[in-house]
Amino acid sequence: MVDTFRKGKRAYTHWDKKSEQVTVTPRKKQPPQENSLDVDIPPELVSGKSANQFIVHHSADEFVVDCGFLPPSPSKLKMSARLIMSPSAAKKLAVLLAKALDDSERRRR
């Protein structure tokens, strides 16, 4: 029989007398529930496009990121996408990219 109860910041789990294990663990904070969002990706975007060159233009009201692909034997830069976003969206994108890069570096080690 397992008896679990909470007291303050800790969760206590007591096992029956046949088991000698008693576990004391700190209560973990539950991450905030994010709103679920259904994403509809059109078929022409599913395969994606490669980009290895980026040109950023900005003003006080918007950021424009032109994404392009420059092949190994450069002949001409082919633009593949243009992202237009508000400064707050650009900042959010920068934070998400930095976090993804950190996670990627941790996995490599």
C-alpha positions in Angstrom: 0.0 0.0 0.0 1.3 3.4 -0.9 0.4 6.5 1.0 1.2 9.9 -0.5 0.6 13.3 1.1 1.9 16.8 0.8 3.2 19.0 3.5 4.6 22.4 2.7 7.0 22.3 -0.2 7.6 18.5 0.0 5.8 15.5 -1.1 6.1 12.4 1.1 5.6 8.9 -0.1 5.4 6.1 2.4 5.4 2.4 1.4 3.9 -0.4 3.4 6.0 -2.2 6.1 7.1 -4.9 3.6 9.1 -2.3 1.7 11.9 -0.4 3.4 11.8 2.5 0.9 10.6 6.0 2.0 11.0 8.8 -0.6 11.0 12.5 0.1 11.0 14.7 -3.0 10.5 18.4 -3.4 7.3 19.4 -5.0 8.0 20.5 -8.6 6.3 23.5 -9.9 4.0 22.7 -12.8 4.9 24.6 -16.0 2.1 26.9 -17.1 -0.3 25.3 -19.5 0.2 26.8 -22.9 -2.8 27.3 -25.1 -2.9 24.7 -27.8 -2.8 25.9 -31.4 -3.7 24.0 -34.5 -1.2 24.7 -37.3 -2.2 24.3 -40.9 0.8 24.0 -43.2 0.0 24.3 -46.9 1.4 21.5 -49.0 3.8 23.8 -50.8 5.5 24.7 -47.5 5.8 21.2 -46.1 9.1 20.4 -47.8 10.6 23.8 -46.8 13.4 25.8 -48.5 17.0 26.0 -47.7 18.5 29.3 -46.6 22.1 30.2 -45.8 22.1 33.9 -46.5 20.0 36.5 -44.6 19.5 40.2 -45.2 17.8 42.2 -42.4 16.1 45.6 -43.0 14.3 47.4 -40.1 12.5 50.5 -39.1 10.9 51.6 -35.9 7.7 49.7 -37.0 8.8 46.5 -38.7 11.7 44.1 -39.4 12.1 42.5 -42.8 14.2 39.4 -43.1 15.0 38.3 -46.6 16.2 34.6 -46.7 18.1 33.3 -49.6 20.2 30.4 -50.8 23.7 30.8 -52.2 24.9 27.5 -53.8 28.5 26.3 -53.2 29.6 27.6 -56.7 28.1 31.1 -56.3 26.4 32.3 -59.4 23.5 34.1 -58.1 21.7 34.5 -54.7 18.2 33.1 -55.0 15.8 34.6 -52.5 13.5 32.0 -51.0 11.4 33.8 -48.4 10.7 37.2 -46.9 9.6 37.6 -43.3 7.9 40.8 -42.2 7.3 41.2 -38.5 6.9 43.7 -35.7 9.9 44.5 -33.4 8.3 42.5 -30.6 7.9 39.5 -32.9 11.5 39.9 -34.1 12.7 39.9 -30.4 10.6 36.8 -29.7 12.1 35.1 -32.7 15.6 36.0 -31.5 15.0 34.6 -28.1 13.5 31.4 -29.5 16.5 30.9 -31.8 19.0 31.6 -29.0 17.2 29.0 -26.8 17.2 26.4 -29.7 20.9 27.0 -30.3 21.7 26.5 -26.6 19.7 23.3 -26.6 21.5 22.1 -29.7 24.9 22.8 -28.1 23.9 20.9 -25.0 22.9 17.8 -27.0 26.2 17.8 -28.9 28.2 17.4 -25.7 
